[in-house]
Amino acid sequence: MIVDKKQEARERTRMLLELRKEYAVEVERAQGLLKKQQAARKLLEKAMHDGSQSVPQLARQTGMSAHEVLWHVASMKKYGLVVETGTDESGDYIVYSLSKETKL
């Protein structure tokens, strides 16, 4: 029985290695996209570290496009990394800040 489990584990490892080789280009592309997203999120977190910011303010500060900032902020909000803290002076834009957990 132990031999069967070891053999199954070896077979799974072999299959995973084959799949990794077969899909190497896709895996590399996905890893590149993930690194780009993580870098953008860190840039946004750094911009919000000193205080609340609206999407247009974050876009100007980071050099990212407003729609890209909005996409990241929406997903950060979904996962509790940022919170809405009101609106800007004009009342046109929602202002976001880092959640308490993110600031730690």
C-alpha positions in Angstrom: 0.0 0.0 0.0 2.8 2.4 0.8 4.6 1.4 -2.4 1.4 2.3 -4.3 1.2 5.8 -2.8 4.9 6.4 -3.5 4.4 5.3 -7.1 1.3 7.5 -7.5 3.3 10.5 -6.1 6.1 9.8 -8.6 3.6 9.6 -11.5 1.9 12.9 -10.5 5.3 14.6 -10.3 6.2 13.3 -13.7 2.9 14.4 -15.2 3.3 17.9 -13.6 6.8 18.2 -15.0 5.5 17.3 -18.5 2.7 19.8 -18.2 5.1 22.5 -17.1 7.3 21.9 -20.1 4.3 21.8 -22.5 2.9 25.0 -21.2 6.1 26.8 -20.4 5.3 29.9 -22.6 1.9 30.3 -21.0 3.3 29.9 -17.5 6.0 32.5 -18.2 3.4 34.9 -19.6 1.1 34.5 -16.6 4.0 35.0 -14.2 5.0 38.2 -16.0 1.5 39.6 -15.8 1.3 38.7 -12.1 4.6 40.6 -11.4 3.3 43.6 -13.3 0.1 43.6 -11.3 2.0 43.3 -8.0 4.2 46.2 -9.0 1.2 48.4 -9.8 -0.5 47.5 -6.5 2.7 48.3 -4.5 2.9 51.7 -6.4 -0.7 52.5 -5.5 -0.2 51.4 -1.8 2.8 53.7 -1.6 0.8 56.6 -3.1 -2.0 56.0 -0.5 0.4 55.5 2.4 0.3 59.2 3.4 -3.4 59.7 3.0 -6.6 59.2 1.1 -6.6 59.7 -2.7 -9.1 59.6 -5.5 -8.6 57.6 -8.7 -7.6 60.7 -10.8 -5.2 61.8 -8.0 -3.7 58.3 -7.9 -3.4 58.2 -11.7 -1.5 61.6 -11.8 0.7 60.5 -8.9 1.6 57.1 -10.3 1.6 57.8 -14.0 -0.9 55.0 -14.6 -4.0 55.5 -16.6 -7.2 56.2 -14.7 -9.0 53.1 -15.9 -6.0 50.9 -14.8 -6.0 52.6 -11.4 -9.7 52.1 -11.1 -9.4 48.4 -11.9 -6.7 47.9 -9.3 -8.5 50.0 -6.6 -11.7 48.0 -7.2 -10.0 44.7 -6.8 -8.0 46.0 -3.7 -11.4 47.1 -2.3 -12.9 43.7 -2.9 -10.1 42.0 -0.9 -10.2 44.6 1.9 -6.9 46.3 1.1 -8.5 49.7 0.6 -11.6 51.4 1.9 -13.8 54.3 0.8 -13.3 57.3 3.0 -15.6 59.8 1.4 -15.4 62.1 -1.6 -12.9 64.7 -2.8 -13.4 68.4 -2.4 -15.6 68.7 -5.5 -17.7 65.7 -4.5 -17.2 64.1 -7.9 -14.8 61.3 -7.0 -14.7 58.7 -4.2 -11.6 58.9 -2.1 -9.8 55.7 -1.0 -7.3 54.9 1.7 -5.4 51.8 2.8 -7.3 49.7 5.3 -5.8 49.2 8.8 -4.6 45.7 7.9 -2.7 47.0 4.9 -1.0 49.7 6.9 0.6 47.2 9.3 
